[in-house]
Amino acid sequence: QVQLVESGGGLVHPGGSLRLSCAASGSIVSINAMGWYRQAPGKQRERVALITSSGITNYADSVKGRFIISRDNAKNTVYLQMNSLKPEDTAVYYCNAFSYPVDFWGQGTQVTVSS
């Protein structure tokens, strides 16, 4: 089992920045990859960014060049630095840990981009 706790969401103006954090606990060594997903009202959940156990990263086209996923292995924490935020980035952001063949999810944190 893996437990995930997100933090760092909130309200920000367009063009602003936020950093989300996801602290993992439990069976950390079994995690193959961690990522951030988001779900806006009326839309399907989509993957935003992914980082594998070997450090390979992948981003959705909509956030490339604006978001950065990183991790601190000593703290068992994954971060999502979000820059140049747009109103369309408004969503609930979920942390995910994939430990084959199971997905684990955090509780979600709201990000609202509005003037």
Secondary structure, 3 states (H helix, E strand, C coil): CEEEEEECCEEECCCCCEEEEEEEEECHHHCCEEEEEEECCCCCCEEEEEEECCCCEEECCCCCCCEEEEEEHHHCEEEEEECCCCHHHCEEEEEEEEECCEEEECCCEEEEECC
